[in-house]
Amino acid sequence: MQIKRSIILRFGLLYIGIAVLAVVILGKALYLRVVEGNKWEEVVEEHNNKDIVIDANRGDILASDYRKLACSVPTYRIYMDMLAHGLTDEVFNANIDSLSLLLSRFYGDRSKASFKSGLKRARAEGKRYYRVHPRRISFTELKKVKEFPIFRLGANKGGFIPKKYENRKLPFGELASRTVGSLYAEKDLGGRFGLEMAYNTSLKGVAGVSTRTRVSGNWVVEEQIEPVDGHDIVTTIDIGLQDVAESALLQQLQKHQADHGCAVLMEVATGKIRAIANLGQTTTGHYSEKYNYAIGEATEPGSTFKLASMIVALEDGVVQLGDSIETGNGRCRFYDRIMTDSHHGGYGTLSVKEVFEKSSNVGISKIIFDNYRDNPRRYVDRLYSMNLKESLGIEIKGEGRPVMKYPGEKDWWGTTLPWMSIGYEIQQTPLQVLTFYNAVANNGKMVKPMFVEEIQHHGETILEMKPTVINPSICSLETIEKVHKMLVGVVEAGTARNIKSKRYQIAGKTGTAQISNEKTSYKDKKHQASFVGYFPADRPLYSCIVVVNAPSNNVYYANVVAGSVFKEISDRVYAQSYNHSDVETEHEVLLAEHQPYSKGGKKDELVKVLTDVGVMVQGQEVESEWISTSAREHDISLRSKSFPVGIVPNVKGMGAKDAVAILENMGLKVVLSGVGRVKQQSMTAGQNYRKGSTIYLKMG
């Protein structure tokens, strides 16, 4: 009886426990349904629906002739879903051997047995995202792999998952690579530096979305938002000129075993950067585009800054070009420091023009110190008015900050004024210096450097960039004419006589300075050689700066180290664009709002036509059969157009009559084909030729 009661008690407790558990379960179910119902419905929806981001194609970065400087090339890595709905054991086991064999042959670094064991192990472990091989493959290779056994069945039946990666390629290698830029490894971060970073928003496009729902084990597309491809960026870079600049710079860096250097070529009227080369020495002794020195490195410019000092003095009228300056033995004391000239024994008495041409430190510093020591603010304010204290504000990040002291600041000393006048105790980047010289070449108008001409979408222009004027006039035209004469004199009779050309005239300034910036000091005895100027001097089309930092072999003077690079660049540019004397530049177009446009040609014919239509013509006294024209505000000016002996002119775009007359007068035999204007010429402009040679012209 006691045993029976014990059994009944136990079963009773069990029933009670089950009943309580049932009540708890029921209560929990009601709670989940009533209280948390919406929450769990969202979880179910999340698991049954899958949004997949569809990456947009990143836009290309193009050269000025639309050749690709940077473009995206897709690569793929192969994965497998071993639990794909249609991938049965029968399909897997029947094809595993042939698939493993083909994978072994395709990748070439693993055996058939290795691939087979890896695939079988992943299948046994039920891996949903098994990486078949770490190597990425091209789109062409992907099409081949898609035909392999199992893979050809697709995602649902074969578990085939190709993952796409975007690789950014530079078709022209390192040409302008620091300016073009690069991307972060994490593609969502976009551009790291250069134009890739500056125009990241335009380049990256807008990603699309594919919404898919799980139905009977399969993913079904319900809604899809198509991605919008990124825009293409058309830069101002000219591939041919970029190659010229980079090759010339590299050769000189190697010759002098310099630490680094840069070269920039700018179009005078527009500020378009046609070439920008930045090369630094690596640990292996080679040179590569490791940093954008032209944009980012602010150093003491040295003697190239003397142009700014001379503009201040001439603009204020404190000196004239013919005034005499006593430089003595090339040594002058300013308080506790001695200013010296590089010429041993000094230059004695020089005119102001000669002081600049010979780059006399004593002469320049005496001009500024004698006239501004009682009011140094007047000197510095004039520098500030020429925008020399301001950054250029270019779109590429990392521009070096210009440094220019002001009287009254704690680091302004008595010796600051004379040393500042020759380019010390200040800092500027090469691009900032070039922009200033370009303003002189552009009749005083300072324009912002341009790196991008337009933004396109699938070949259609959606935004065209225009030149930006920083300062419409840095000084008077009278002062511009005076400093132009001095800049020409530097090459004709001054410190840069070694780069004088017989074919065209160069205007520019040398600069040899001891380097002092945040990373170096005067005690290091390192030098920086610079040359900056423009050409052709009589009608400037291009400005250029070359800076070579820390040249060795005891050769560091600017005319040799940097000037020779400038000369090689200008020679090649002049030869490649020989007919530029007939090209109407943008600032002339603006001036010629009320004057007719005329290309150059025979003087007599042009004068007759212009006179008949009532246009005032200046320069009719020019004694030349062929002339070029320049439209001005109230008249058209004529200039003599000469053709250097021994080199082929560029006659592209000319009519048959003028082209034949020019070429035959130079001793060439001309063979024409087609009608219209010259479209192609068989002999390259700028090359040497022999009289009697035949040149073929294709018209179109």
Disulfide bonds with the S-S distance in Angstrom:
none
